[in-house]
């Protein structure tokens, strides 16, 4: 008499197949971010800085980017979001009166500079998401200089240091990632 096939065997095979597919999908999604970050050359944006900047927020979908254009869209979106957060921190600091009167004028000028940058970065993020990298690359290049300009205007304002420094790294990484999408 032949032994009946175990009903557990098909379920076990299905589980193994699903698990293997999940591992392959995870390798594909992390590969896009890692590949883009490794491809930056490491001169001024190392692979570690790239991955750190793009994945610093635990709620960020950094590892879910399926390909290089999706990584570029994430980078541009995070640069716009980071500039917006910096602008909000400056605005809150000014409203709370945390800047000395001598620094207040500089913080106001820096706030205006971030206002222009936020609008331009939102445009750049939308452009990159639509697959248009050329104009966005230039906006991201210019955005790299916003933190230095604010340092010069606002000096050592407490609200500026942390946010401005974080934006500096994000703008540099976003520019490098988006620039890597353009093959001249």
C-alpha angles and dihedrals in degrees: 000000000000118000115247115245112258112252087218094064097071090046091050092049091049091050092050091049093049092047092050091048090050092052091048091049091049091051090050095050096045090044093065094057093040093047093050092046093048090049095059091087097238095247098121101348111048121198088250094053090046094052092041094052095045094044102037093108111069090212091054116113090221095136093046095067105121099200144001096277089053090052089050091050090050092050093050092046091050091049090054091046092048092049089050091052091049091050090050092049091051091047092050092048091051092047091049091050093239093144121080115242091254091054096040094082090051092049090050091051090047090050090054091049091052089047090060091042093051092053092047093045092051088054090048092050091052091047093051091047087055091050096255106129106161102077092034091056090058093047090051090047091054092044090063088071097053095085093051090048090051092048088056094048104037100029115196100349108161095226090053103052103068100033095041092049092049091050091049091061094042093051091049093050094044091051092049093048095047092043089054088062092063118082108192 
